[in-house]
Amino acid sequence: GSLASLGSVFGVGCGENTDMTVTGASTWQSGVTQPAREEVSYYRTQWKEGLFASCSVAVNLVAKWPNDGTTEIIYSTLDYATDSNNGPIYGWCHTTGMNFPDQATNSALN
């Protein structure tokens, strides 16, 4: 299954990926060399903590919690890269049209 396809049903998403499964991500990551990964600095996002908080209710029905509306936090790391925040930034989502702002609009981190 593809969360990109699910997102398109609800009018959210950031593009197309033919294999957004855990296996697909592992396959993609296997093509990124360790020296290239060591040059990467990234941050992850997640909705604010709370009983009814989420980036996307539809995604929460199929994805593990916590997530950023498209990516499950447990699968959002890149070995050998630097997680600039040592964990997720709360109150932001992966893309537009979700219950919290789009992470790309976070001027402090982009």
Secondary structure as UniProt FT lines:
FT   HELIX           3..9
FT   TURN            10..11
FT   HELIX           22..30
FT   HELIX           34..38
FT   STRAND          41..46
FT   TURN            51..52
FT   HELIX           57..62
FT   HELIX           73..75
FT   TURN            79..80
FT   STRAND          82..90
FT   TURN            96..97
FT   HELIX           103..105
FT   TURN            107..109
//
